[in-house]
Amino acid sequence: MPAPREPRPGRGRTRAGAPATDRGRPLYMIGVVAEMLNVHPQTLRFYEKKGLLRPSRTVGRTRMYSAEDVEDLARLLRLTRDLGVNLAGVEIIIKMRRRMLDMQKQIEDLVAYVRDEGGTPPARRDDDEPRAALVRAASGQLGPVDLF
């Protein structure tokens, strides 16, 4: 078995809305990712066509995958290969996971807002109860959720 190739850095642009972190930076071409995950490049193209993947594109339209994309692909392959989930099920799981992560981010932003605004309401009123509940929730720790 040949030794795995070192990934080649690409010169792609990040997709719209992608975080400016190293994990979101497109680095790998389709052949490198296919070799890393032991799948045919056509499989990756098929997954993209079905909307399960969204790799970035260079100006010349070359697909470029980030570390996050590779993790998502590995998760997709684990669902199909190891757990026997069909592509329709994978699509639902991926959408639910994305939505869950978005909601988690919203909760973290809300907790940070409540913490920044102070721990207790200035005057006790009947409509302050929801804010007090948020303050109590903000005092706890929220951990990231990774189900797959």
C-alpha positions as CSV (number, residue, x, y, z in Angstrom):
1,M,0.0,0.0,0.0
2,P,1.5,3.4,-1.0
3,A,2.1,6.0,1.7
4,P,-0.5,8.7,1.8
5,R,0.3,11.9,0.0
6,E,0.8,15.0,1.9
7,P,-2.1,17.5,1.2
8,R,-1.3,20.3,-1.2
9,P,-2.3,23.7,-0.2
10,G,-4.7,25.4,-2.7
11,R,-5.3,28.9,-3.7
12,G,-9.1,28.9,-3.4
13,R,-11.4,31.5,-1.9
14,T,-13.6,30.7,1.1
15,R,-17.2,30.2,0.6
16,A,-19.6,32.9,1.6
17,G,-20.2,33.0,5.3
18,A,-17.4,30.6,6.1
19,P,-15.6,31.3,9.3
20,A,-12.2,32.9,9.0
21,T,-10.6,30.0,10.9
22,D,-7.9,27.6,9.6
23,R,-10.5,24.8,9.7
24,G,-12.7,26.6,7.2
25,R,-9.9,27.5,4.8
26,P,-10.0,25.5,1.6
27,L,-6.8,23.4,1.3
28,Y,-7.4,20.1,-0.4
29,M,-8.2,19.3,-4.0
30,I,-10.8,16.6,-4.8
31,G,-8.2,13.9,-5.6
32,V,-6.4,14.4,-2.3
33,V,-9.6,14.3,-0.3
34,A,-10.7,11.2,-2.2
35,E,-7.5,9.5,-1.3
36,M,-7.6,10.6,2.3
37,L,-11.0,9.0,2.7
38,N,-10.6,6.1,0.4
39,V,-13.4,7.0,-2.0
40,H,-13.5,7.7,-5.7
41,P,-13.6,11.4,-6.7
42,Q,-16.8,10.7,-8.6
43,T,-18.4,9.8,-5.2
44,L,-17.5,13.3,-3.9
45,R,-19.0,14.9,-7.0
46,F,-22.1,12.8,-6.6
47,Y,-22.5,13.9,-2.9
48,E,-22.0,17.5,-4.0
49,K,-24.7,17.1,-6.7
50,K,-27.1,15.8,-4.1
51,G,-26.4,18.8,-1.8
52,L,-24.6,16.8,0.9
53,L,-21.3,18.7,0.4
54,R,-20.5,22.3,-0.4
55,P,-16.8,22.6,-1.3
56,S,-15.4,26.0,-2.2
57,R,-14.4,26.8,-5.7
58,T,-11.3,28.6,-7.1
59,V,-11.6,31.1,-9.8
60,G,-10.9,28.3,-12.3
61,R,-13.8,26.3,-10.7
62,T,-11.6,23.7,-9.0
63,R,-13.2,22.1,-6.0
64,M,-11.3,22.9,-2.8
65,Y,-12.1,21.2,0.5
66,S,-11.4,22.6,4.0
67,A,-10.6,20.6,7.1
68,E,-14.3,21.1,8.1
69,D,-15.4,19.7,4.7
70,V,-13.2,16.6,5.2
71,E,-14.7,16.1,8.7
72,D,-18.2,16.4,7.3
73,L,-17.3,13.9,4.6
74,A,-15.9,11.5,7.1
75,R,-19.1,11.8,9.2
76,L,-21.2,11.2,6.0
77,L,-19.1,8.1,5.2
78,R,-19.4,6.8,8.7
79,L,-23.2,7.2,8.6
80,T,-23.5,5.3,5.2
81,R,-20.8,2.7,5.6
82,D,-20.8,1.9,9.3
83,L,-24.4,2.7,10.3
84,G,-26.1,1.7,7.1
85,V,-28.0,5.0,6.7
86,N,-29.2,5.7,3.1
87,L,-28.5,9.1,1.5
88,A,-32.0,10.4,2.2
89,G,-31.4,9.7,5.9
90,V,-28.0,11.2,5.7
91,E,-29.4,14.4,4.2
92,I,-31.9,14.7,7.0
93,I,-29.3,14.0,9.7
94,I,-26.9,16.6,8.2
95,K,-29.6,19.3,8.0
96,M,-30.7,18.6,11.5
97,R,-27.1,18.7,12.7
98,R,-26.5,22.0,10.9
99,R,-29.6,23.5,12.4
100,M,-28.7,22.2,15.9
101,L,-25.3,23.8,15.7
102,D,-26.8,27.1,14.5
103,M,-29.2,27.0,17.5
104,Q,-26.4,26.2,19.9
105,K,-24.5,29.2,18.6
106,Q,-27.6,31.4,19.1
107,I,-28.0,30.1,22.7
108,E,-24.3,30.9,23.3
109,D,-24.7,34.4,21.9
110,L,-27.8,34.9,24.1
111,V,-26.0,33.7,27.2
112,A,-23.1,36.0,26.5
113,Y,-25.5,38.9,26.0
114,V,-27.3,38.2,29.3
115,R,-23.9,38.0,31.1
116,D,-22.8,41.3,29.5
117,E,-26.0,43.0,30.5
118,G,-25.6,42.1,34.2
119,G,-26.7,39.3,36.5
120,T,-29.9,40.7,37.9
121,P,-32.7,42.9,36.7
122,P,-32.6,46.5,38.2
123,A,-36.3,46.5,39.4
124,R,-38.5,43.5,40.2
125,R,-41.5,43.4,37.9
126,D,-43.8,40.6,36.7
127,D,-42.3,40.6,33.2
128,D,-38.7,40.2,34.6
129,E,-39.2,36.5,35.3
130,P,-38.0,35.3,31.8
131,R,-34.9,37.5,32.1
132,A,-34.2,36.1,35.6
133,A,-34.5,32.6,34.1
134,L,-32.0,33.5,31.4
135,V,-29.6,34.8,34.0
136,R,-29.9,31.5,35.9
137,A,-29.2,29.6,32.7
138,A,-26.3,31.9,31.9
139,S,-24.6,31.0,35.1
140,G,-24.3,27.4,34.0
141,Q,-21.9,26.0,31.5
142,L,-22.9,25.0,27.9
143,G,-20.7,22.5,26.2
144,P,-20.6,21.9,22.4
145,V,-22.6,19.0,21.1
146,D,-21.1,16.6,18.6
147,L,-23.4,13.6,18.1
148,F,-21.5,12.0,15.1
